[in-house]
C-alpha cells in the first residue's frame, strides 16, 4: 500500500528532514504503549515527509480477513516545524486530518490513547 498516493506530493527527506531512522524508531517504541490492540505489531515505514503506520486488522471492522491496514500518517511540516497527524477513512479510502502538534511526543500520546477510536478501528 502506498500512503502517499492520496496524500500530499512527495517531498524528499533533504527538504524536510523526515523520514529518518531516529524518529521512526521513536514512533515504534511509543506504539508499544498504545491503549488498543496491544497484541498486534504495527509497522512504521517512510512516507511523504513523515511516517505511515500499518497494522494487522484484528477487530475485523475494516477487513474481515485480518489483512494489514493503514492506521495513521504522521507528517512533518518544515515551514512551521509542526507535526500533522492523519487517520485513515477506510470507507472513503482517504486520509483525514486529525490535529497539528508542536511536539512529536504529544502526537504520539494522542495516537496511543485514541479515545475516539479513529486510528485503531
C-alpha positions as CSV (number, residue, x, y, z in Angstrom):
1,X,0.0,0.0,0.0
2,X,1.2,3.4,-0.8
3,X,0.1,6.0,1.8
4,X,1.4,8.9,-0.3
5,X,-0.8,8.1,-3.3
6,X,-3.7,10.1,-2.0
7,X,-1.7,12.3,0.3
8,X,0.4,15.4,-0.4
9,X,3.1,15.2,-3.1
10,X,6.3,13.5,-2.0
11,X,8.9,15.8,-0.5
12,X,12.2,14.1,0.0
13,X,14.0,14.0,3.4
14,X,16.5,16.5,2.1
15,X,13.7,19.1,2.2
16,X,12.0,18.3,5.4
17,X,14.4,16.0,7.4
18,X,11.9,13.2,7.5
19,X,11.6,10.3,7.3
20,X,14.7,9.4,9.4
21,X,15.6,6.3,11.4
22,X,15.8,8.1,14.8
23,X,12.2,9.4,14.7
24,X,11.0,6.1,13.1
25,X,12.4,4.1,16.0
26,X,10.9,6.6,18.5
27,X,7.5,6.1,17.0
28,X,7.9,2.3,17.0
29,X,8.9,2.4,20.7
30,X,5.9,4.7,21.6
31,X,3.4,2.4,19.8
32,X,4.3,-0.4,22.3
33,X,2.4,1.7,24.9
34,X,-0.9,2.2,23.0
35,X,-4.2,1.5,24.7
36,X,-5.8,-0.6,22.0
37,X,-4.8,-3.7,20.1
38,X,-1.6,-4.1,22.0
39,X,-1.3,-7.7,20.9
40,X,-0.6,-6.8,17.3
41,X,2.7,-5.4,16.0
42,X,2.3,-2.3,13.8
43,X,4.8,-1.3,11.2
44,X,6.2,2.2,10.8
45,X,7.6,3.0,7.3
46,X,8.7,6.0,5.4
47,X,6.0,8.2,3.8
48,X,5.8,11.6,2.3
49,X,7.8,13.9,4.6
50,X,7.0,11.6,7.5
51,X,5.8,8.1,8.5
52,X,3.0,5.7,7.8
53,X,1.7,3.2,10.4
54,X,0.2,0.0,9.3
55,X,-1.1,-2.9,11.4
56,X,-3.0,-6.2,11.1
57,X,-6.7,-5.6,11.5
58,X,-7.6,-7.7,14.5
59,X,-11.1,-6.2,15.1
60,X,-12.3,-7.2,11.6
61,X,-14.2,-3.9,11.4
62,X,-12.2,-2.9,8.3
63,X,-11.1,-6.2,6.9
64,X,-12.8,-9.4,7.7
65,X,-9.7,-11.4,6.8
66,X,-7.4,-9.5,9.2
67,X,-5.2,-8.1,6.5
68,X,-2.7,-5.3,7.2
69,X,-4.5,-1.9,7.1
70,X,-3.4,1.7,7.2
71,X,-3.6,3.2,10.7
72,X,-2.1,6.7,10.7
73,X,0.1,9.0,8.7
74,X,2.5,11.4,10.5
75,X,3.7,14.3,8.5
76,X,6.4,16.8,9.5
77,X,5.7,20.3,8.1
78,X,9.0,22.1,7.5
79,X,7.6,25.6,7.2
80,X,6.1,25.6,10.7
81,X,8.2,22.9,12.3
82,X,4.9,21.2,13.4
83,X,3.7,17.6,13.1
84,X,0.4,16.7,11.5
85,X,-1.5,13.5,12.3
86,X,-3.9,11.9,9.9
87,X,-6.3,9.0,10.3
88,X,-7.4,6.6,7.6
89,X,-11.0,6.8,6.4
90,X,-11.3,3.3,5.2
91,X,-14.8,3.7,3.8
92,X,-13.7,6.5,1.6
93,X,-10.1,5.2,1.1
94,X,-8.7,8.7,2.0
95,X,-6.6,10.3,4.7
96,X,-8.4,12.7,7.1
97,X,-6.6,15.4,9.1
98,X,-6.8,14.8,12.9
99,X,-4.6,17.6,14.5
100,X,-1.4,19.5,14.4
101,X,1.2,19.3,17.1
102,X,4.3,21.2,18.2
103,X,5.9,18.1,19.6
104,X,6.0,14.6,18.3
105,X,5.6,13.3,21.9
106,X,2.1,14.9,22.2
107,X,1.1,13.5,18.8
108,X,2.2,10.0,19.9
109,X,0.2,10.4,23.1
110,X,-3.0,11.1,21.3
111,X,-2.3,8.3,18.8
112,X,-1.7,5.8,21.5
113,X,-4.8,6.8,23.6
114,X,-7.2,7.0,20.6
115,X,-10.2,7.9,22.7
116,X,-12.4,8.4,19.6
117,X,-11.3,5.1,18.0
118,X,-10.4,6.6,14.7
119,X,-6.9,5.2,14.4
120,X,-7.3,1.7,15.8
121,X,-10.8,0.8,14.4
